[in-house]
Amino acid sequence: MKDDEGEYVVPPNPAKAFDMFQSVVEYHVPKLARLEHTGSDTAPVVIEHNIDVFGELLKNIKLKRQVDE
């Protein structure tokens, strides 16, 4: 975070940012796992689930770095 003069008020800390992100994920992902799936008694329940959390995180960090440069 920078002030009006362009000086860092809070210096960038990617390790701390990742720790904070990870703590949110550790709380949120188990909550998502607590779902009941129902369907036909004669047909199987098909579930497809894709998560690309780290790919999006890395993409956003890369874009932010390009903007800052």
C-alpha positions as CSV (number, residue, x, y, z in Angstrom):
1,M,0.0,0.0,0.0
2,K,1.4,3.4,-1.0
3,D,0.7,6.9,0.3
4,D,0.1,10.0,-1.8
5,E,3.9,10.4,-2.3
6,G,4.3,6.9,-3.7
7,E,6.1,5.6,-0.7
8,Y,5.2,2.3,0.8
9,V,3.1,2.6,4.0
10,V,3.0,-1.2,4.3
11,P,5.7,-2.9,2.4
12,P,4.7,-5.8,0.1
13,N,4.9,-9.2,1.8
14,P,4.0,-12.0,-0.5
15,A,4.6,-14.7,2.2
16,K,2.2,-13.0,4.6
17,A,-0.4,-12.5,1.8
18,F,-0.2,-16.2,0.9
19,D,-0.5,-17.2,4.6
20,M,-3.7,-15.1,4.9
21,F,-5.1,-16.5,1.6
22,Q,-4.3,-20.1,2.8
23,S,-6.1,-19.5,6.2
24,V,-9.2,-18.4,4.3
25,V,-9.0,-21.4,2.0
26,E,-8.6,-23.8,5.0
27,Y,-11.8,-22.5,6.4
28,H,-13.9,-22.2,3.3
29,V,-13.0,-25.4,1.3
30,P,-14.2,-27.8,4.1
31,K,-17.5,-25.9,4.3
32,L,-18.0,-26.5,0.6
33,A,-17.4,-30.2,1.1
34,R,-20.4,-30.5,3.4
35,L,-23.0,-30.9,0.7
36,E,-25.6,-33.6,0.2
37,H,-26.1,-34.7,-3.4
38,T,-29.3,-36.5,-4.3
39,G,-30.5,-37.9,-7.5
40,S,-32.4,-40.8,-9.1
41,D,-32.5,-44.0,-7.2
42,T,-31.7,-46.0,-10.4
43,A,-29.0,-43.7,-11.9
44,P,-25.6,-42.8,-10.5
45,V,-25.0,-39.3,-9.3
46,V,-22.4,-37.6,-11.5
47,I,-20.3,-34.8,-9.9
48,E,-17.7,-32.8,-11.7
49,H,-15.7,-30.2,-9.7
50,N,-12.8,-28.2,-10.9
51,I,-10.8,-25.7,-8.8
52,D,-7.9,-23.6,-10.1
53,V,-7.4,-21.3,-7.1
54,F,-3.6,-21.1,-7.4
55,G,-3.6,-20.6,-11.2
56,E,-5.9,-17.5,-10.7
57,L,-3.8,-16.3,-7.8
58,L,-0.6,-16.5,-9.8
59,K,-2.2,-14.8,-12.8
60,N,-3.4,-11.9,-10.7
61,I,0.0,-11.5,-9.1
62,K,1.7,-11.5,-12.5
63,L,-0.8,-8.9,-13.8
64,K,-0.3,-6.7,-10.7
65,R,3.5,-6.8,-11.1
66,Q,3.2,-5.8,-14.8
67,V,1.0,-2.9,-13.8
68,D,3.4,-1.8,-11.1
69,E,6.4,-1.8,-13.4
